Amino acid sequence: MFLDPRFLANATMIAAPTLMFLAASSVLLLMTGPGSARSQELQRVEIRGGESVSVPGANGRQITLRFSRVISDGRCASAAGCPRAGSPVVEVEAVGAGTPTFRMSPAAHLAAPFVPVQGRFVAFGELVSPPRELSTANRAPALDAYVLRLTVSP
């Protein structure tokens, strides 16, 4: 059996680019497989007042954040007759590396809505305040009654 040179040339012109595409796709999939895609997602973190949480990141980078203080929870001081609530303002510490403290708020005019921490970004999400009771209406709740939700970049 003899192969026609024209047939061989046509088959090579069709098969070679297809094989190169499949090889390149395989290499790309190995480099950026499902494990890499998962590590690139934003991480949602909840921290109870006064506690710390460690957030793992890409390449083994880990940051530890501590919810250290509530400056304002955004609610009115009195339980009734509040015309408008404000925005919460909290302090968060990045434990380690000189222990910088950041004031964060969803309102940019009060504090930073996001801050850079060790090459990553930490964004304010939500401050969950404890329910206001009649017996504690004029006293500030304890720090551990609050829960802070943050978003951390990879």
C-alpha positions in Angstrom: 0.0 0.0 0.0 1.3 3.4 -1.0 0.3 6.7 0.5 -0.3 9.6 -1.8 2.0 12.6 -0.9 -1.0 15.0 -1.3 -3.1 13.0 1.1 -0.2 12.9 3.6 0.3 16.7 3.3 -3.4 17.4 3.9 -3.7 15.0 6.8 -0.6 16.6 8.4 -1.9 20.2 7.9 -5.2 19.2 9.7 -3.7 17.0 12.5 -0.7 19.0 13.5 -2.5 22.2 14.7 -5.2 20.0 16.4 -2.5 18.1 18.3 -0.7 21.3 19.2 -3.9 22.8 20.5 -4.6 19.7 22.6 -1.1 19.7 24.0 -1.2 23.4 24.9 -4.7 22.9 26.5 -3.4 20.0 28.6 -0.4 22.0 29.8 -2.6 25.0 30.7 -5.0 22.8 32.6 -2.2 21.2 34.6 -0.9 24.7 35.5 -4.2 26.3 36.4 -6.3 23.3 37.4 -9.2 23.3 39.7 -7.0 23.7 42.8 -5.6 27.0 41.5 -9.0 28.3 40.7 -10.3 27.7 44.2 -7.5 29.6 45.8 -8.2 32.7 43.7 -11.7 33.2 45.2 -12.5 35.9 47.7 -12.7 34.5 51.3 -15.5 35.5 53.6 -14.5 35.7 57.2 -16.6 36.2 60.4 -14.8 37.4 63.6 -16.5 37.8 67.0 -15.5 40.9 69.0 -12.2 40.5 70.7 -11.3 37.3 68.9 -8.8 36.6 66.1 -9.0 34.5 62.9 -6.2 33.3 60.6 -7.0 33.5 56.9 -4.9 31.3 54.6 -4.0 32.6 51.2 -2.2 31.7 48.0 1.4 30.4 48.3 1.0 29.7 52.0 0.6 33.4 52.9 -1.5 33.6 56.0 -2.7 36.7 57.8 -4.2 36.9 61.2 -6.9 39.5 61.9 -8.2 40.6 65.3 -11.5 42.4 65.8 -10.4 44.8 68.6 -12.9 47.6 69.0 -16.3 49.0 68.0 -16.1 52.7 67.7 -19.7 53.1 66.5 -22.2 50.4 65.7 -24.2 52.8 63.5 -27.3 52.7 65.7 -28.8 55.6 67.5 -28.0 56.1 71.2 -31.7 56.0 72.2 -33.9 53.0 71.4 -36.9 55.0 70.0 -37.2 58.2 68.0 -34.1 57.7 65.9 -34.5 59.7 62.6 -31.6 58.0 60.9 -29.0 55.4 61.7 -25.3 56.0 60.8 -22.7 53.7 59.5 -20.6 51.4 61.8 -16.9 52.0 62.4 -14.7 49.3 63.8 -11.0 48.7 64.5 -9.2 45.6 63.1 -5.7 44.6 63.9 -3.4 42.7 61.6 -1.5 40.5 64.1 2.2 40.3 63.4 4.3 42.6 61.2 4.2 45.5 63.6 0.6 45.0 64.5 -1.0 47.8 62.4 -4.5 48.8 63.5 -7.1 49.9 60.9 -10.4 51.7 61.2 -12.9 50.3 58.8 -16.4 51.3 57.8 -18.7 50.9 54.8 -18.9 54.7 54.6 -15.6 56.0 53.1 -16.0 59.4 54.8 -15.8 57.8 58.2 -13.1 55.2 57.7 -11.6 53.0 55.0 -14.0 50.5 53.3 -11.0 48.3 52.5 -7.4 48.2 53.6 -4.2 46.5 52.3 -2.8 43.9 54.7 0.4 42.0 53.7 -0.2 42.2 50.0 -3.9 41.4 50.2 -7.0 43.4 50.6 -9.4 43.2 53.5 -12.9 44.7 52.8 -15.6 45.7 55.3 -18.6 43.5 54.9 -21.1 43.9 57.7 -21.2 44.5 61.5 -23.9 42.3 63.2 -25.0 44.1 66.3 -26.7 42.4 69.2 -30.4 43.2 69.7 -31.1 46.2 71.8 -32.8 45.3 75.0 -34.7 47.7 77.3 -32.5 46.9 80.2 -29.3 47.8 78.3 -30.6 50.7 76.2 -28.2 53.3 77.6 -25.2 51.0 77.9 -22.9 49.9 75.1 -23.0 46.1 74.5 -19.9 44.1 75.3 -17.4 43.7 72.4 -18.0 39.9 72.2 -21.7 40.5 71.4 -20.7 41.8 67.9 -19.8 39.8 64.8 -17.8 41.4 62.0 -18.0 40.0 58.5 -15.0 40.8 56.2 -14.0 39.8 52.7 -10.3 38.9 52.1 -8.6 38.8 48.7 -6.4 35.9 47.7 
